[in-house]
């Protein structure tokens, strides 16, 4: 028995929820170790997925399993930096963030030469139906992006507008 396996369920759940990237959680732990870990992962109430430095194969693997965690994702980071096409691929599968019931923090890093702005706009507008607290949008081509930032004004019905 490893030291990790000897920890009580409450501590393991705390570690999985607070300190483990959802990508690693699914890739390393899910369906790999034993029934106890599979059950603990399923019982997690909050998860964060950071796809910024995610390999393309890991991204594809996670996209098949993410639907089971939509209502548990508190933090999400998607990026074109190391995986071109990731933002479009993610938003093609999940065009609205309304399904992400616990989403509080969202990071989107994209190449605006390769992005479909209609998809981005639709996704960002759906954030007004969430409890989002932090939104970071970063463009790889700032000259084309022209410094546009999107923000949520909670005082005005949570509308998202470019500034």
Residue, then its C-alpha position, 0 to 999 in steps of 0.5 A: x500500500x502506498x502512502x497516498x492510498x493510506x490517507x483517509x478519504x476526506x484528505x484525499x478528496x481535499x487534495x484532489x479538489x484543491x491541488x490537482x489539475x483536472x487534466x492530471x486527475x483524469x489522465x493519471x488517476x481516473x480508471x487507472x488505480x483502483x475503485x476507491x480512487x475512481x469513486x473519490x474522483x466521481x465524488x469531488x464537488x469542485x474541479x479545475x481544468x488548466x489546458x494551457x500547457x496541455x498536450x493535444x492527446x491529453x486535451x482530446x482524452x479529457x474532452x471525452x470525460x469533461x461532460x461528467x464534470x461540467x457542474x463541478x468545474x470552478x476554474x477553467x483555462x483554455x489556450x491556443x499557446x501550445x495547442x493550436x485550435x484548442x479554443x475553437x475545439x473546446x467552444x465547438x463542444x461547449x458553445x455556452x458556459x451556462x452548463x458550467x454551474x460552478x464556474x468562477x474563474x475563466x482564462x481564455x488565451x487565443x490566436x485571434x488570426x485563427x479564432x472565429x469571433x462569433x463563437x467567442x462572442x456567443x461563449x462570452x455572452x453566455x457568461x452572464x448566466x453564470x456566477x463568474x467572478x474572474x475573467x481573463x482574455x489574452x490575445x496572442x496578436x495584440x495588434x489585431x485584438x486592439x486591447x479589447x477587453x471583455x468584462x462583466x458588470x454585475x451592477x448592470x445585469x451581468x452583461x459582457x461588453x467590449x471596452 
